[in-house]
């Protein structure tokens, strides 16, 4: 049995209707769930990952895409985790298209934020010369989740964050009425504020950000 079929079988065997109902409610009924808690799901994935290591290493892109096409959310989480680990330092230029495809597939914060921070962020670390092209494309689309990813991709950059680029993204989207965009602006600024609090505070206090963005940005900073 190949990896996808075995993972499907093993996770389906653990279906828990009570957990699934509460998980679906928490995610606003946007997705179906098998009702498997994170620790148990990761234990299953870890065992099968080890068993099918060669298959996954040689086809992690295709496997991630296939997992994102499945109905239940647990498979999407597995796809994200496989891609984060297997693709690191092994990206190719064309992976920008793959990353965009996954961000806009079954989109919600619980997958998009990991893809933005650990996949898009690591891709652009490997190919920094593509940063402005990719971020401009994501930022200028009408897709909220691509916009959010353009704001959040530097979350793991810490002191190496390109502050001018972050400010540019905040300026571009600061009038957005979308909750997830307002929240992303505040989150990104707050995270960088750990390394440059004065710069972030100065920007926020002199910029007409939405109240939610401002509140989130300054939380823990002042």
C-alpha positions as CSV (number, residue, x, y, z in Angstrom):
1,X,0.0,0.0,0.0
2,X,1.4,3.4,-0.9
3,X,1.7,6.3,1.5
4,X,-1.5,8.2,0.5
5,X,-3.7,5.1,0.7
6,X,-2.2,3.9,4.0
7,X,-2.5,7.3,5.5
8,X,-6.1,7.5,4.4
9,X,-6.9,4.1,5.9
10,X,-5.1,4.8,9.2
11,X,-6.7,8.2,9.8
12,X,-10.2,7.0,8.7
13,X,-10.0,4.2,11.2
14,X,-9.7,6.8,14.0
15,X,-12.8,8.8,13.1
16,X,-14.4,10.3,16.2
17,X,-17.8,11.9,15.6
18,X,-17.8,13.8,18.8
19,X,-14.4,15.4,18.2
20,X,-15.3,16.0,14.5
21,X,-18.4,17.9,15.4
22,X,-16.6,20.3,17.8
23,X,-13.7,20.8,15.4
24,X,-16.0,21.6,12.5
25,X,-17.9,24.1,14.7
26,X,-14.6,25.7,15.8
27,X,-13.7,26.2,12.1
28,X,-17.1,27.7,11.3
29,X,-18.2,24.6,9.5
30,X,-15.9,25.4,6.6
31,X,-14.4,21.9,6.6
32,X,-15.1,18.3,7.4
33,X,-13.0,16.7,10.1
34,X,-12.3,13.1,11.1
35,X,-12.1,14.3,14.7
36,X,-8.4,13.3,15.3
37,X,-6.5,15.4,17.8
38,X,-3.2,16.9,16.7
39,X,-1.0,14.6,18.8
40,X,-2.6,11.4,17.6
41,X,-2.6,12.6,14.0
42,X,1.0,13.5,14.1
43,X,1.9,10.1,15.6
44,X,0.2,8.3,12.7
45,X,1.9,10.6,10.2
46,X,5.3,10.1,11.8
47,X,5.1,6.3,11.6
48,X,4.0,6.3,8.0
49,X,6.5,9.0,7.1
50,X,9.3,6.8,8.3
51,X,7.9,3.8,6.5
52,X,7.4,5.6,3.2
53,X,10.4,7.9,3.5
54,X,11.8,7.4,0.0
55,X,8.3,7.8,-1.7
56,X,7.7,11.0,0.2
57,X,11.1,12.5,-0.3
58,X,10.9,11.9,-4.1
59,X,7.3,13.2,-4.5
60,X,6.5,15.5,-1.6
61,X,5.1,18.2,-3.9
62,X,2.6,15.8,-5.5
63,X,1.7,14.2,-2.2
64,X,1.0,17.6,-0.6
65,X,-1.2,18.6,-3.5
66,X,-3.1,15.3,-3.3
67,X,-3.6,15.7,0.4
68,X,-5.0,19.1,-0.1
69,X,-7.7,17.7,-2.4
70,X,-9.0,15.4,0.2
71,X,-12.2,16.3,2.1
72,X,-11.2,16.1,5.7
73,X,-9.0,18.8,7.2
74,X,-6.6,16.4,8.9
75,X,-5.2,15.5,5.5
76,X,-4.6,19.2,4.7
77,X,-2.6,19.5,7.9
78,X,-0.5,16.5,7.0
79,X,0.2,18.0,3.6
80,X,1.4,21.3,5.2
81,X,3.7,19.4,7.6
82,X,5.2,17.3,4.9
83,X,5.9,20.3,2.7
84,X,7.4,22.3,5.5
85,X,9.9,19.6,6.3
86,X,10.7,18.0,2.9
87,X,10.9,21.2,0.9
88,X,13.2,23.2,3.2
89,X,16.4,24.1,1.3
90,X,15.2,22.0,-1.6
91,X,12.9,24.5,-3.3
92,X,13.1,25.2,-7.0
93,X,12.1,28.5,-8.6
94,X,8.9,27.1,-10.0
95,X,7.7,26.3,-6.5
96,X,6.2,29.8,-6.2
97,X,3.3,28.4,-8.3
98,X,2.9,25.4,-6.1
99,X,2.9,27.6,-3.0
100,X,0.2,29.9,-4.5
101,X,-1.9,26.9,-5.4
102,X,-1.9,25.5,-1.9
103,X,-2.6,28.9,-0.3
104,X,-5.7,29.3,-2.4
105,X,-6.9,25.6,-2.0
106,X,-9.2,25.0,1.0
107,X,-8.0,28.3,2.4
108,X,-8.4,29.2,6.1
109,X,-6.0,30.6,8.7
110,X,-5.1,27.2,10.1
111,X,-3.3,26.2,6.9
112,X,-2.5,29.5,5.3
113,X,-0.5,30.9,8.3
114,X,1.8,27.9,8.3
115,X,2.2,28.0,4.5
116,X,3.0,31.7,4.7
117,X,5.5,31.5,7.6
118,X,7.3,28.2,6.9
119,X,6.8,27.5,3.2
120,X,6.6,30.9,1.4
121,X,9.0,32.4,4.0
122,X,11.6,29.6,3.5
123,X,11.2,29.7,-0.3
124,X,12.0,33.4,-0.4
125,X,14.9,32.8,2.0
126,X,16.3,30.4,-0.6
127,X,15.5,32.7,-3.5
128,X,15.7,36.3,-2.0
129,X,15.9,37.7,-5.5
130,X,12.3,36.6,-6.1
131,X,10.9,38.3,-3.0
132,X,9.6,41.5,-4.5
133,X,8.2,39.8,-7.6
134,X,6.3,37.1,-5.6
135,X,5.1,39.4,-2.9
136,X,3.9,42.0,-5.3
137,X,1.9,39.3,-7.2
138,X,0.4,37.9,-4.0
139,X,-0.3,41.4,-2.6
140,X,-2.0,42.7,-5.7
141,X,-4.5,39.8,-6.2
142,X,-8.1,39.9,-5.1
143,X,-7.5,36.8,-3.0
144,X,-7.5,37.7,0.7
145,X,-5.4,34.7,1.7
146,X,-2.6,35.6,-0.7
147,X,-2.7,39.1,0.6
148,X,-2.5,37.8,4.2
149,X,0.5,35.6,3.2
150,X,2.3,38.6,1.7
151,X,2.0,40.3,5.0
152,X,2.9,37.3,7.2
153,X,5.7,35.6,5.2
154,X,8.4,37.3,7.3
155,X,7.1,36.1,10.7
156,X,10.1,33.8,11.2
157,X,12.7,36.2,9.9
158,X,13.0,37.9,13.3
159,X,15.7,40.6,13.3
160,X,16.3,40.0,9.6
161,X,12.8,41.2,8.7
162,X,12.7,43.7,5.8
163,X,10.9,46.4,7.7
164,X,10.4,48.6,4.6
165,X,8.7,45.8,2.8
166,X,6.5,45.0,5.8
167,X,5.5,48.7,6.0
168,X,4.8,48.7,2.3
169,X,2.4,45.7,2.7
170,X,0.7,47.4,5.7
171,X,0.2,50.6,3.8
172,X,-1.2,48.7,0.8
173,X,-3.8,46.9,2.9
174,X,-4.4,49.1,6.0
175,X,-7.8,50.2,4.7
176,X,-9.0,46.6,4.3
177,X,-12.3,45.7,6.1
178,X,-11.3,42.1,6.2
179,X,-10.7,40.8,9.8
180,X,-8.0,38.4,8.7
181,X,-6.1,41.2,7.0
182,X,-6.4,43.7,9.9
183,X,-5.3,40.9,12.3
184,X,-2.3,40.0,10.0
185,X,-1.0,43.6,9.9
186,X,-1.1,43.8,13.7
187,X,0.5,40.3,14.2
188,X,3.3,41.0,11.7
189,X,4.2,44.3,13.3
190,X,4.0,42.9,16.8
191,X,6.4,40.1,15.9
192,X,8.9,42.4,14.4
193,X,8.4,44.7,17.3
194,X,10.3,42.2,19.5
195,X,13.4,43.2,17.6
196,X,12.7,46.8,16.8
197,X,10.0,48.1,19.2
198,X,10.8,51.7,18.7
199,X,10.5,51.5,15.0
200,X,7.2,49.6,15.2
201,X,5.7,51.9,17.8
202,X,6.7,55.0,15.8
203,X,5.1,53.6,12.6
204,X,1.9,52.6,14.3
205,X,1.5,55.8,16.2
206,X,2.0,57.8,13.0
207,X,-0.2,55.7,10.7
208,X,-3.9,55.5,10.4
209,X,-4.3,51.8,10.9
210,X,-7.6,50.1,11.6
211,X,-8.2,49.8,15.4
212,X,-7.7,46.1,15.4
213,X,-4.4,46.3,13.6
214,X,-3.2,49.0,16.0
215,X,-4.3,47.1,19.0
216,X,-2.6,43.9,17.9
217,X,0.6,45.6,16.8
218,X,1.1,47.4,20.2
219,X,0.0,44.5,22.4
220,X,3.0,43.5,24.5
221,X,5.0,46.5,23.1
222,X,3.6,49.3,25.3
